[in-house]
Amino acid sequence: MIGRIAGIILHRARDHVLIDVRGVGYIVHVSERTAASLPPVGQAVALYTDLMVREDLLQLFGFPSMLEKEWHRLLTSVQGVGAKVSLAILGTLGAEGLARSIALGDWASVRKAQGVGPKLAQRVVLELKDKAPSVMALGATFTVDMGMPVVDAADAPVVETVAARPSGAPAAPSDAMLAARATADALSALTNLGYAASEAAQAVAEAQAREPTAQTPALIRAALRLLAPKE
């Protein structure tokens, strides 16, 4: 199983990228969102991958984070959702947006992805709604920001120059990583207070949709207000 690809971009397209890894070129299929975020040709890139094996076909699908790869795995477990439809959904919503849509039962947002009809969108939300809380809670433990891959100069003479930082110092957490941590911590706090995982996930998703940059304490308070009995 090929779980990660790191190398130099030889070619970029809207739905795939060709990556040179020590002289071997790998075609990796990606969502339009991921393709748009990749560096230019000649620069280094790293993607988590999922290998699809069929009798007459081998295809690699790439993701910028383990969290998105996990959502791809869950999406393709739904009847009628193949790899390309999964990439279309992730390309439209992203991992965090998909998590919120499923937790909130918002199948109309899933419907916006190309190739997804209303019945399929409803099936995705219905079948994955109970699984969304566990994936949202695991978001902070997945690697969300991989940083630059290490590439030997002899194998890749043209590599992007990264802004200098102290040797061995970790990269600053990305917005996606911070949001994932806040979501996971808020879900943990609410379930520890006795709320069911599904209702906690729905409240956290709604609170985060209203205030995407909210840190854990603010997210918990907002979710608790949503969970409070209505008079």
Buried (B, 14 or more C-beta within 10 A) or exposed (E): EEEBBBBBBBEBEEBBBBBBBEEEEBBBBBBBBBBEEBBEEBBBBBBBBBEEEEEEEEBBBBBBBBBBBBBBEBBBEBEEBEBBBBBBBBBBBBBBBBBBBBBBBBBEBBBEBEEBEEEBBBBBBEBBBEBBBEBBBBBBEBEBBBEBBEBEEEEBEEBBEEEEEEEEEEEEBBEBBBBBBBBBBBBBBBBEEEBEBEBBBBBBBBBBBEEEEBBBEBBBEBBBEBBEEEE
